[in-house]
Amino acid sequence: MNGSVPEPECQAIELQGGRELEEENEVDHNKPLNPEASITNKGRAYYWKSCGDTIFWKCKLWMVISSVFLGLLLVIIISLILYSEVYVDEDEYWDPESVSSGNYRNFSGRLQVKCVAQSNYSEDLTKRLIDVYSSSPALGRYFITAQVDSFSYENATAFYQLVFSLPPVADEIMKYTMSEEFVLNVLRQNIYDQEDTYDQEAPECTKIRLDPASLTVT
């Protein structure tokens, strides 16, 4: 009665405090250790559960998605196969008979000879022209012949003729492949390539050498 709490009341307070502590411990025990991981796991579980949902009849969602991807892949493969079978590169396919019986296309040109291994300029130059154009991937199929019409020994200038045969319908060939510029560049590129193989310090010519700057084709 002098300010102290009666003993029964103290025991009741201690019991109540013990129960509250046990409840808090139980709540803390039930809480997940990593809330973010728990949310992620629930999301994954929901995702896989959604994929397993039945869309119609016995078809699951994952079956429908897989079928769509497989169908697209099959369509792409079939399209590539059909394209490779049907497509024909006109530059790779040509009919020799239609070319030989086609229209002739003549070019005339002029060039200077730097030096030649032999004195027969015309023969060496004719052989060189035939080798260049007959082996050309773009022009070889249309090439017929080449010849040197005349040769000036004063300035070592040769005048030559090129003969090609084109299919009856060859508008695109005439416009691009058989243009004067293209025909000239084929020979000019060959001259540059050959210049790289020459021994510049050699005292004498071992084979015919041409001047690319003097080359003309009309």
C-alpha positions in Angstrom: 0.0 0.0 0.0 3.1 2.3 0.2 3.3 2.6 -3.7 4.3 -1.0 -4.6 2.4 -3.1 -7.2 0.6 -6.1 -5.8 2.2 -9.4 -6.6 -0.8 -10.8 -8.6 -0.9 -7.8 -10.8 2.9 -8.1 -11.5 2.5 -11.7 -12.6 -0.4 -10.8 -14.9 1.7 -8.0 -16.5 4.6 -10.5 -17.0 2.4 -13.1 -18.6 0.8 -10.5 -20.9 4.3 -9.2 -21.9 5.5 -12.8 -22.5 2.5 -13.6 -24.8 3.1 -10.4 -26.8 6.8 -11.3 -27.2 5.9 -14.8 -28.4 3.4 -13.3 -30.9 6.1 -10.9 -32.2 8.6 -13.7 -32.6 6.0 -15.8 -34.4 5.3 -13.0 -36.8 9.0 -12.4 -37.4 9.5 -16.1 -38.0 6.7 -16.2 -40.6 8.2 -13.2 -42.5 10.4 -14.2 -45.5 14.1 -13.6 -45.1 14.3 -12.0 -48.6 11.1 -10.2 -49.6 12.4 -9.4 -53.1 13.3 -13.0 -53.8 9.9 -14.1 -52.6 8.2 -11.6 -55.1 10.5 -12.9 -57.9 9.6 -16.5 -57.2 5.9 -15.7 -57.1 6.3 -13.9 -60.5 8.1 -16.9 -62.0 5.5 -19.3 -60.7 2.7 -17.1 -62.1 4.5 -17.0 -65.5 4.9 -20.8 -65.8 1.4 -21.2 -64.5 0.2 -18.9 -67.3 2.2 -20.8 -69.9 0.4 -24.0 -68.7 -3.0 -22.5 -69.1 -5.3 -24.3 -71.6 -6.2 -22.1 -74.5 -8.6 -24.4 -76.4 -9.2 -28.1 -76.3 -5.9 -29.6 -74.9 -3.6 -27.0 -76.3 -1.5 -25.1 -73.8 -0.2 -21.6 -74.2 3.4 -22.7 -74.6 2.3 -25.1 -77.3 0.7 -22.2 -79.3 3.8 -20.0 -78.9 6.1 -22.8 -80.0 3.9 -23.6 -83.0 3.9 -20.0 -84.1 7.8 -19.8 -84.0 8.1 -23.2 -85.8 5.6 -22.1 -88.5 7.6 -18.8 -89.1 10.8 -20.7 -89.3 9.3 -23.2 -91.8 8.0 -20.5 -94.0 11.4 -18.8 -94.1 13.2 -22.0 -95.1 10.7 -22.8 -97.8 10.9 -19.3 -99.2 14.7 -19.5 -99.4 14.6 -22.9 -101.1 12.0 -21.7 -103.7 14.0 -18.5 -104.3 17.2 -20.3 -104.9 15.5 -22.7 -107.3 13.5 -20.1 -109.3 16.0 -17.2 -109.4 18.4 -17.2 -112.3 21.2 -14.7 -112.4 21.1 -13.4 -116.0 24.8 -12.5 -115.8 25.7 -16.1 -115.0 23.3 -17.7 -117.4 23.6 -17.3 -121.2 22.8 -19.3 -124.3 25.9 -19.7 -126.5 23.7 -20.3 -129.5 21.8 -17.1 -129.1 25.1 -15.2 -128.6 26.8 -16.7 -131.7 23.8 -15.9 -133.8 23.2 -12.4 -132.4 24.2 -8.9 -133.5 27.8 -8.0 -133.9 29.2 -5.0 -132.0 32.5 -3.6 -133.2 34.9 -1.3 -131.3 38.0 0.5 -132.6 40.8 1.7 -130.4 44.3 3.1 -130.2 47.2 2.6 -127.8 50.9 3.0 -127.6 53.4 0.2 -127.1 56.2 0.9 -124.6 58.3 -2.0 -125.7 58.0 -5.5 -127.0 60.2 -8.6 -126.8 60.1 -9.2 -130.5 59.8 -7.0 -133.6 56.4 -8.3 -134.6 54.3 -5.8 -132.8 51.0 -6.6 -134.5 51.1 -10.3 -133.7 52.1 -9.8 -130.0 49.4 -7.1 -129.5 46.7 -9.2 -131.2 47.5 -12.1 -129.0 47.4 -9.9 -125.9 44.0 -8.4 -126.8 42.5 -11.8 -127.5 43.8 -13.2 -124.2 42.5 -10.2 -122.2 38.9 -10.1 -123.6 38.4 -13.9 -124.0 39.3 -14.4 -120.3 37.1 -11.5 -119.0 34.3 -12.8 -116.8 32.0 -10.1 -118.0 32.9 -9.9 -121.7 34.5 -13.3 -122.5 31.1 -14.9 -123.4 30.4 -12.2 -126.0 33.9 -11.8 -127.4 34.6 -13.0 -131.0 38.0 -11.7 -132.1 40.5 -8.9 -132.0 43.0 -7.7 -134.6 45.5 -4.9 -135.2 44.6 -2.9 -138.3 47.8 -0.8 -138.5 50.9 0.1 -136.6 52.9 3.3 -136.7 56.6 2.6 -135.9 57.3 6.3 -135.6 55.4 6.7 -132.3 54.8 3.0 -131.6 51.0 3.5 -131.9 48.7 0.6 -132.8 45.1 0.8 -134.1 43.0 -2.2 -133.3 39.5 -3.6 -133.7 37.4 -5.6 -131.2 34.4 -7.7 -132.3 31.6 -9.0 -130.0 28.4 -10.8 -130.6 25.3 -10.0 -128.5 22.0 -11.8 -128.1 19.1 -10.5 -130.1 17.6 -8.8 -126.9 20.5 -7.2 -125.2 19.4 -3.7 -124.2 20.9 -3.9 -120.7 24.1 -5.5 -122.0 24.5 -2.7 -124.5 23.8 0.0 -121.9 26.2 -1.2 -119.2 28.4 -4.2 -120.0 29.1 -3.4 -123.6 29.6 0.3 -123.1 32.8 1.9 -124.5 33.9 2.9 -121.0 33.5 -0.7 -119.7 35.3 -2.2 -122.6 38.2 0.3 -122.3 38.5 -0.3 -118.5 38.8 -4.1 -118.9 41.9 -3.6 -121.0 43.3 -0.8 -118.9 43.0 -2.8 -115.7 44.8 -5.6 -117.3 47.6 -3.3 -118.4 47.9 -2.0 -114.8 48.0 -5.5 -113.4 50.7 -6.5 -115.9 52.8 -3.4 -115.0 53.0 -4.6 -111.4 54.6 -7.8 -112.5 57.3 -6.3 -114.7 60.9 -5.9 -113.6 61.3 -2.1 -113.9 65.1 -2.4 -113.7 65.3 -5.0 -116.5 67.5 -3.7 -119.4 65.3 -5.3 -122.1 61.6 -6.2 -122.5 60.7 -9.7 -121.8 57.1 -9.3 -123.2 55.0 -6.5 -124.7 54.3 -3.5 -122.5 51.4 -1.1 -123.1 50.8 2.5 -122.1 47.5 2.7 -120.2 47.3 6.5 -120.6 47.2 6.3 -124.4 44.3 3.8 -124.5 41.1 4.8 -126.4 38.0 2.8 -127.4 35.2 4.1 -129.6 
